[in-house]
Amino acid sequence: MSASNHQQAESVTITLPNGLTYQQPTGLFINNEFIQASTGKTVEVTNPATEEVITSVSSGSRDDVEYAVKSAEHAFTKTNWATQDPKERSRILRKLADLVEENVELMASIETVDNGKSVALSRGDIGLMVDCLRDAASYADKVNGRTIDSGDGYMNFTIKQAIGVCGQIIPWNFPTMMLAWKIAPALAMGNVSILKPASATPLTALFFANLCKQAGVPAGVVNIIPGSGREVGNAITEHPKIRKLAFTGSTDVGKGIAVNSSTTNLKKITLELGGKSAHMVFDDVNLEKTIPNLINGIFRNSGQMCSAGSRIYIQEGIYDKVMAAFKEVTEKIKVGNPFDESNFQGAISNKDQFETIIKYIEIGKEEGAKILTGGTRVGNRGFFIRPTIFYDVKQDMRIVKEEIFGPVVVISKFKNIEDGVAMANDSEFGLGAGIETENLSTALKVAKMLQSGTVWINTYNDFDSRVPFGGVKQSGYGREMGSEVYDNYTEIKAVRIKL
C-alpha cells in the first residue's frame, strides 16, 4: 500500500513545561507513515493547565479511514502477520514495551501537558501501559484451542483465530492507558488496528505510533487517526470491513455505537461506558486506611474516571467521624500546576468538561444538597476545580443519579448491609464499587451483592493489568485487561472430523 496521494506530515519541536524537548508527530499514522489529512484539516491541541495552544495535528476524514482500512486489510490478508509463529508477535510486543519503558518520563510529560493530569499520575499510566504490552507479549504465543471427546467415531477440536480489522475509539481521560488496553490484546491475537484517540488528547498516541514503527510493527498493522467522533468515529463504527469494535466513553455515545455498528455487519463489540460507582464504608473501618481510599476513589485524575467512587455511603455509627476526617484531608489536597510534584490534582482536561462540572455543582445547590467543602474554581487561568463534597443528598437528585465526571462526590448514610446495598445498587450504572471494612465476612457478602463489574475491598481505583475490568448494566459489556480481554479479539472455530 502506498500513500502517494497523501502529503507527508512534518513533526514539530515541542519544549515541555519541565524543560524536555522532543519531536511531536502531527500527521495521521497510516501504513507506517505520518500523513496529512486528505481534507487538509487540522485541530488545535490545548494545554488545559494554561489554556495555551500546544500545537495542531491533522484531523482525519472518512476518506482517511477508508485508506486506513485498505492498509490494515492488506496487512491482515496479504502478509503473514496473523498466520506467523506467534513468538514473532510476542517479540515485537516485548520490544514495544521496552521502548515505552525507555521513554516513561517523556511520555508522562507529554500526557500531562496534553491532558492536565498530575505528572505522577501520568507516570503510573505509562507504567500500566508497559505492563499491558508485556502481558500481551506473554499471552501471544500461549493461545490454544481444545480437544473435545465425543466418542471413537469423531475427532473434535477448536481453533482460536484473529478477527481481522479492529476499530478502537478511546477517550481523553486516560489517553495512553486506554490505548494500551485496546492495541496490546488486538496485536497479540494477530489482528490489525485502526485507533481513534480523542481530539483533545492525540499527542501521546501519535508519539506511540513512532515507537510501533521502531519496534518493527509491520505497515498497516497499527493505524492512528485523530479526528472528530462525528467524522472519524462514525466512519470506523459503520465500516463494513471492520469486524471488531472497542469503545470507551459515555453511555449515550456507546448506545449509538452499538446500534450503528450492528446495522452494517454485526461487529463484535466491547463497550466500556459511564459509571456512578458506590463506595461503602462500614462501622468497623480503620480511618487511617479508609480516608486515603476515599480520596483516591473520587479525586484521582480530578474525578475524570468512569469508575470514580462518586457516591459514598457511610454506615450511621461512624458517619460523623468519617465526614470530619474526609473533609479535613480533602481540604489539604493541593490543586494546580500538574508538573508541580506536590500537587495531587491537576487540571480538568478540557473547557467543555470544566463547564459541565461547574454546571453540576450549581445543580446540586439548586436541588438542596449541602456542600461540605469545595465547589469553586481555583484561580482564573486553566481549568482547575476545588475538590467538592456534597452531603444531605437524596437518591433522586441529579447529582446522585448522573455521571458528573469530575472532582465531585455525594455522601449518604445507611443503617445496615441490606439498606446500604440497596442504595448502592440504585443506579443504572455498574462499573465499579468499593467496600471499606475490617470484617472479611462482610466484605465477601457485600461483594457478591453489589451490581458492578469490579469490586475493590479496602482499596479503590487500584488497577492491575492481569485483572479484568469492565461493566454491567448501562456501564457496558466485555472486558479490558486480564486473560478475558483476549476472548474479545478472537473467534472460535470448531472442527469436527468423522473417522
C-alpha positions in Angstrom: 0.0 0.0 0.0 1.3 3.5 -0.8 0.4 6.9 0.5 1.3 8.5 -2.9 -1.9 10.5 -2.9 -1.3 11.8 0.6 1.2 14.5 1.6 3.7 13.7 4.3 3.2 15.5 7.6 6.1 17.1 9.4 6.9 16.7 13.1 7.2 19.8 15.2 9.7 20.5 18.0 8.0 21.0 21.4 9.6 22.0 24.6 7.5 20.9 27.6 7.0 22.9 30.8 9.6 20.7 32.6 12.2 21.5 30.0 12.1 18.3 28.0 12.3 18.8 24.2 11.1 16.3 21.6 9.8 15.8 18.1 6.0 15.6 18.0 4.4 13.8 15.0 1.4 15.9 13.7 0.0 13.7 11.0 -2.3 10.7 10.8 -0.4 7.5 11.2 -1.5 5.1 8.4 0.6 2.3 6.8 3.6 3.3 9.0 3.7 6.8 7.6 2.6 10.2 9.1 0.5 11.9 6.5 -1.7 15.0 6.3 -5.5 14.5 6.4 -7.0 14.2 2.9 -9.0 17.4 3.6 -6.0 19.3 4.9 -8.0 19.9 8.1 -6.1 20.3 11.4 -7.2 20.7 15.0 -5.5 22.7 17.8 -4.4 20.8 20.9 -4.5 22.9 24.1 -2.8 22.7 27.4 -5.7 22.6 29.9 -3.5 24.0 32.7 -2.7 27.2 30.8 -5.3 27.3 28.1 -2.5 27.8 25.6 -2.2 26.0 22.2 0.5 23.4 22.2 0.4 22.5 18.5 -2.0 21.5 15.8 -2.4 17.9 14.4 -4.2 16.6 11.3 -7.9 15.8 11.7 -9.0 12.8 9.7 -12.0 12.2 7.5 -14.0 9.2 6.1 -11.6 9.1 3.2 -8.7 8.7 5.6 -10.5 5.9 7.4 -11.1 4.2 4.1 -7.4 4.4 3.3 -6.5 3.0 6.8 -9.0 0.1 6.3 -7.4 -0.8 3.0 -3.9 -0.7 4.6 -5.0 -2.7 7.6 -6.8 -5.3 5.5 -3.8 -5.7 3.3 -1.6 -6.2 6.4 -4.1 -8.8 7.7 -4.8 -10.8 4.5 -1.7 -10.3 2.3 1.1 -10.6 4.9 1.8 -13.3 7.5 1.1 -11.0 10.5 -1.9 -13.2 11.7 -0.5 -16.6 10.5 3.1 -16.4 11.5 4.6 -18.1 14.6 3.0 -16.2 17.5 6.5 -15.9 19.0 7.3 -13.2 16.4 4.3 -11.1 17.5 5.4 -11.7 21.1 8.9 -10.5 20.3 7.6 -7.2 18.7 5.3 -6.5 21.6 8.2 -7.0 24.1 10.3 -4.6 22.1 7.5 -2.1 22.0 7.1 -2.4 25.8 10.9 -1.8 26.2 10.7 1.3 24.0 7.8 2.7 26.1 9.6 2.0 29.3 12.7 3.8 28.0 10.5 6.8 27.3 8.4 6.8 30.5 9.4 10.3 31.7 8.9 11.9 28.2 5.6 10.2 27.6 4.3 11.1 31.0 5.3 14.7 30.4 3.5 14.7 27.0 0.5 13.1 28.7 0.5 15.8 31.4 0.7 18.8 29.1 -1.9 17.4 26.8 -4.4 16.0 29.4 -3.8 18.1 32.5 -3.4 15.3 35.0 -0.6 15.3 37.5 2.8 14.1 36.2 3.0 11.5 38.9 -0.4 10.0 37.8 0.8 10.1 34.2 3.9 8.1 35.1 1.6 5.5 36.7 -0.5 5.3 33.5 2.6 4.7 31.4 3.7 2.0 33.8 0.4 0.2 33.4 0.8 0.6 29.6 4.1 -1.2 29.8 2.5 -4.0 31.9 -0.3 -4.4 29.4 2.2 -4.7 26.5 4.3 -7.2 28.4 1.2 -9.3 29.4 0.1 -9.3 25.7 3.6 -10.4 24.7 3.5 -13.3 27.2 0.0 -14.3 26.1 0.5 -14.1 22.4 2.2 -17.4 22.0 0.2 -19.3 24.5 -3.2 -19.3 22.8 -4.6 -22.7 22.2 -7.9 -24.3 21.4 -9.1 -27.5 23.0 -9.9 -31.1 22.0 -13.4 -32.5 22.7 -14.1 -36.2 23.2 -17.4 -37.2 21.5 -16.6 -40.9 21.1 -14.4 -43.1 18.9 -16.1 -42.1 15.7 -15.0 -38.4 15.7 -12.1 -36.1 16.3 -13.1 -32.6 17.5 -11.0 -29.6 18.3 -11.3 -25.8 18.4 -9.1 -23.1 16.9 -8.8 -19.5 18.2 -8.3 -17.2 15.3 -7.8 -13.5 14.8 -10.9 -11.5 13.8 -9.3 -9.1 11.3 -9.5 -5.3 11.2 -10.4 -3.8 14.6 -11.7 -0.3 15.2 -10.8 1.2 18.5 -12.1 4.5 19.9 -10.6 5.9 23.2 -11.5 8.9 25.4 -9.4 11.9 26.7 -9.2 11.0 30.4 -6.6 8.2 30.0 -5.1 8.6 26.5 -2.1 6.2 26.9 -3.7 3.6 29.3 -6.8 3.1 27.2 -4.7 2.9 24.0 -2.7 0.0 25.6 -5.8 -1.7 26.8 -7.0 -2.0 23.2 -4.0 -2.2 20.9 -2.0 -4.7 23.0 -4.5 -7.6 23.0 -5.5 -6.9 19.4 -2.0 -7.3 18.2 -1.2 -10.2 20.4 -4.0 -12.2 18.8 -2.9 -11.3 15.3 -5.4 -8.6 14.5 -4.7 -5.2 12.9 -5.9 -2.0 14.4 -7.4 1.4 13.5 -7.5 3.6 16.6 -9.1 7.0 17.0 -7.7 9.0 20.0 -9.8 11.8 21.4 -9.5 15.1 19.5 -8.4 16.9 22.7 -5.6 14.4 23.6 -3.9 12.9 20.5 -0.2 13.7 21.3 0.8 10.5 23.2 -1.0 8.3 20.7 1.0 9.8 17.8 4.2 9.6 19.7 3.4 5.9 20.5 2.9 5.3 16.7 6.6 6.2 16.2 7.6 3.6 18.8 5.4 1.0 16.9 7.5 1.6 13.8 10.7 1.4 15.7 9.7 -1.9 17.3 9.1 -3.5 13.9 5.3 -3.5 13.8 4.6 -4.0 10.1 3.0 -1.4 7.9 -0.8 -1.3 8.2 -0.9 -3.3 11.5 -1.3 -0.2 13.7 -3.1 3.0 12.3 -3.9 6.0 14.4 -6.3 8.7 13.2 -7.1 11.7 15.2 -10.4 13.4 14.3 -13.9 14.1 15.4 -16.3 11.4 16.6 -18.8 12.6 14.0 -16.4 12.1 11.2 -13.7 9.5 12.1 -15.6 7.8 14.9 -18.7 7.2 12.8 -16.6 6.1 9.8 -15.0 3.4 12.0 -18.2 2.4 13.6 -20.1 2.0 10.3 -17.4 0.5 8.1 -18.4 -3.0 6.8 -14.8 -4.3 6.7 -14.1 -3.5 10.3 -15.1 -6.7 12.2 -14.4 -5.8 15.8 -15.1 -2.5 17.6 -13.9 -1.4 21.1 -15.2 1.8 22.5 -14.6 3.6 25.8 -16.7 6.7 26.5 -20.1 7.9 27.6 -23.1 5.6 27.8 -25.2 7.7 25.4 -22.5 7.6 22.7 -21.9 3.9 23.4 -25.6 3.1 22.8 -25.5 4.9 19.5 -22.3 3.0 18.5 -23.9 -0.4 19.4 -26.9 0.4 17.1 -24.9 1.9 14.2 -22.3 -0.8 14.1 -24.9 -3.5 14.2 -26.7 -2.1 11.1 -23.6 -2.7 8.9 -22.1 -6.0 9.7 -22.8 -7.1 13.3 -19.3 -6.2 14.6 -18.1 -7.9 17.7 -18.3 -5.1 20.2 -16.7 -4.2 23.6 -18.2 -1.2 25.3 -16.7 0.3 28.5 -19.1 3.1 29.4 -20.1 5.5 32.1 -20.3 4.9 35.8 -21.7 6.3 39.1 -19.9 4.0 41.4 -20.8 3.4 45.1 -18.1 3.3 47.8 -19.4 1.8 51.0 -17.9 2.5 54.4 -18.8 0.2 57.3 -18.7 1.0 61.1 -15.7 -1.2 61.8 -13.2 0.6 59.4 -9.7 1.8 60.2 -10.0 5.5 59.4 -6.3 5.9 58.6 -6.6 3.3 55.9 -10.1 4.3 54.7 -9.7 8.0 54.1 -6.9 7.7 51.5 -9.1 5.1 49.7 -12.0 7.6 49.6 -9.7 10.3 48.3 -8.2 8.1 45.6 -11.6 6.8 44.7 -13.0 10.2 43.7 -10.3 12.8 43.4 -7.7 10.8 41.5 -7.4 12.1 38.0 -9.6 15.0 39.1 -12.5 12.6 39.3 -12.4 12.1 35.5 -12.7 8.3 35.7 -15.7 6.2 34.7 -15.1 4.1 37.8 -14.8 7.0 40.2 -16.3 6.3 43.6 -18.6 9.3 43.3 -21.3 8.0 45.7 -20.1 7.4 49.2 -22.4 5.5 51.6 -21.3 5.6 55.3 -22.8 3.4 58.0 -24.5 5.6 60.6 -22.3 4.5 63.6 -19.2 6.1 62.1 -20.8 8.7 59.8 -19.7 11.8 61.8 -16.1 10.6 62.2 -15.7 9.7 58.6 -17.2 13.0 57.4 -14.9 15.1 59.7 -11.8 13.2 58.7 -12.7 13.1 55.0 -13.3 16.9 55.0 -10.0 17.6 56.8 -8.0 15.6 54.3 -9.9 16.8 51.2 -9.2 20.4 52.2 -5.5 19.7 52.2 -5.4 18.4 48.6 -3.2 20.7 46.5 -4.7 21.6 43.2 -2.7 23.3 40.5 0.2 23.1 38.0 0.3 19.3 37.1 4.1 19.5 36.7 4.4 20.5 40.4 5.1 17.2 42.1 3.4 18.4 45.3 0.0 18.9 43.5 -2.3 15.8 43.8 -4.9 17.2 41.4 -4.2 18.8 38.1 -6.4 20.5 35.6 -9.7 19.3 34.2 -8.9 18.0 30.7 -10.8 20.4 28.6 -13.0 23.5 28.7 -16.3 21.7 27.9 -15.8 19.2 30.7 -14.8 22.0 33.1 -18.0 23.9 32.3 -20.1 20.7 32.7 -18.7 20.1 36.2 -19.3 23.7 37.3 -22.9 23.3 36.0 -23.5 20.2 38.1 -22.2 21.9 41.2 -24.8 24.6 40.6 -27.5 21.9 40.0 -26.6 20.3 43.3 -27.0 23.5 45.2 -30.4 24.1 43.4 -31.5 20.6 44.4 -30.9 21.4 48.0 -27.8 19.4 48.6 -25.3 20.9 51.1 -21.6 21.5 50.3 -19.3 20.2 53.0 -16.2 21.7 51.2 -15.1 22.9 47.8 -17.5 23.8 45.0 -15.4 26.6 43.4 -12.9 27.2 40.6 -9.3 27.5 41.5 -7.6 30.6 40.0 -8.7 32.3 36.8 -6.4 30.6 34.3 -6.6 27.0 33.4 -9.4 24.5 34.2 -9.0 23.8 37.9 -11.8 22.9 40.4 -11.6 22.6 44.1 -12.5 19.0 45.3 -16.2 19.1 46.2 -18.2 17.2 48.8 -22.0 17.2 48.8 -24.0 15.8 51.7 -27.6 15.6 52.8 -28.4 14.3 49.4 -31.4 12.3 48.2 -31.3 9.3 46.0 -33.4 11.0 43.3 -31.1 14.1 42.9 -29.4 14.5 39.6 -26.0 14.8 41.2 -26.7 11.3 42.7 -28.1 9.7 39.6 -26.0 11.3 36.8 -22.3 10.9 36.0 -20.5 14.2 36.6 -17.0 13.1 35.7 -15.2 15.5 37.9 -13.9 16.0 41.5 -17.4 16.0 43.0 -18.7 13.4 45.4 -22.1 12.9 47.2 -22.4 11.3 50.6 -25.3 9.5 52.2 -25.8 7.5 55.4 -27.0 3.9 55.7 -28.1 1.6 58.6 -27.3 -2.0 57.7 -25.9 -4.2 54.9 -29.3 -4.6 53.2 -30.1 -0.8 53.4 -26.6 0.2 52.1 -26.5 -2.3 49.3 -30.0 -1.3 48.1 -28.8 2.3 47.9 -25.6 1.3 46.2 -27.4 -0.7 43.6 -30.0 2.0 42.9 -28.2 3.1 39.7 -28.4 2.3 36.0 -24.6 2.1 36.1 -22.5 -0.8 37.2 -18.8 -0.3 36.5 -17.0 -0.2 39.9 -17.8 -0.4 43.6 -15.8 -0.2 46.8 -16.1 -1.7 50.3 -14.3 -0.5 53.4 -14.5 -2.9 56.3 -12.2 -4.9 58.6 -14.7 -7.8 58.6 -13.9 -10.4 55.9 -17.4 -11.9 56.0 -19.0 -8.5 55.5 -16.6 -7.8 52.6 -17.3 -11.1 50.8 -21.0 -11.0 51.4 -21.4 -7.4 50.1 -19.0 -8.0 47.2 -21.4 -10.7 45.9 -24.4 -8.4 46.4 -23.1 -5.4 44.6 -24.1 -5.0 40.9 -20.8 -4.0 39.4 -18.1 -5.3 37.1 -15.3 -4.6 39.7 -15.4 -4.5 43.5 -12.5 -3.1 45.3 -12.1 -4.0 49.0 -10.1 -1.7 51.3 -8.6 -0.1 48.2 -10.1 1.8 45.2 -9.2 2.6 41.6 -6.4 0.0 42.0 -5.7 -1.5 38.6 -3.5 -4.4 37.6 -3.0 -5.5 34.0 -3.8 -9.1 35.0 -7.2 -8.3 36.5 -10.1 -7.8 34.1 -12.1 -4.5 34.1 -15.5 -3.7 32.7 -19.1 -3.0 33.5 -22.6 -4.4 33.9 -26.0 -2.7 33.3 -25.5 0.6 31.4 -21.8 0.6 32.1 -21.3 -1.7 29.1 -20.1 -5.2 28.3 -16.9 -7.0 27.5 -13.7 -6.7 29.5 -10.4 -4.9 29.3 -7.2 -6.5 30.7 -6.8 -9.9 32.2 -6.9 -13.1 30.2 -10.6 -12.3 29.5 -9.7 -9.4 27.1 -8.2 -11.8 24.6 -11.5 -13.5 24.0 -12.8 -10.2 22.7 -10.1 -10.3 19.9 -10.5 -13.9 18.7 -13.1 -16.0 17.0 -13.5 -19.7 18.0 -13.7 -22.2 15.1 -14.9 -25.7 15.7 -13.5 -28.6 13.6 -15.3 -32.0 13.7 -13.8 -34.9 11.8 -15.6 -38.2 11.2 -13.1 -41.0 11.4 
